[in-house]
Amino acid sequence: MPLTGTQYANLIASYVVHNFGHRGITVYREVYLGKTIIGKNRRLDILILEEQTRVAMGLECKYQDTAGTADEKIPYALADMEQLDMPVCLVYAGKGWSGGILHMLRASPLAAYCEPDGDSLAPSDQTRELDAALAMTFKWWDLVVRGKSPFTIGKKA
């Protein structure tokens, strides 16, 4: 079922709180933070704050289920996010992205595909990219080695 932009941002915020809230983070929606590259007031869809370390991460959420004008916003959104002096991620999902924009998103170190199951909110292959971005920002390395065993000498691959 297609989502609105607000519904998608709420889904991502819910996913983060559900799976990582116990790690000492607080999630805020629609936080104003500085100016955009064209001088407008910037509003982040999601701000994640790790209370103990005071490390923060900003998320912009983009959902496109049918072909449309959201494609045109992606290059601007990525360029604008590059100017923030903090960890950021453009979180995206949907089947309506053009091939060129999808390539741009997949190639960008600032973008992460994430489409959690709205019922379970469980981590999965569909959330792996956002999970990795969170791990790199907050040093939650257990997320990237989840399900793996440590290597030991003499163990066959």
Secondary structure as UniProt FT lines:
FT   HELIX           5..20
FT   HELIX           21..23
FT   STRAND          25..35
FT   TURN            37..38
FT   STRAND          41..50
FT   TURN            51..54
FT   STRAND          55..63
FT   HELIX           70..82
FT   STRAND          88..93
FT   HELIX           99..107
FT   TURN            109..110
FT   STRAND          111..113
FT   TURN            118..120
FT   TURN            125..127
FT   HELIX           128..138
FT   HELIX           141..143
FT   TURN            146..147
FT   TURN            153..154
//
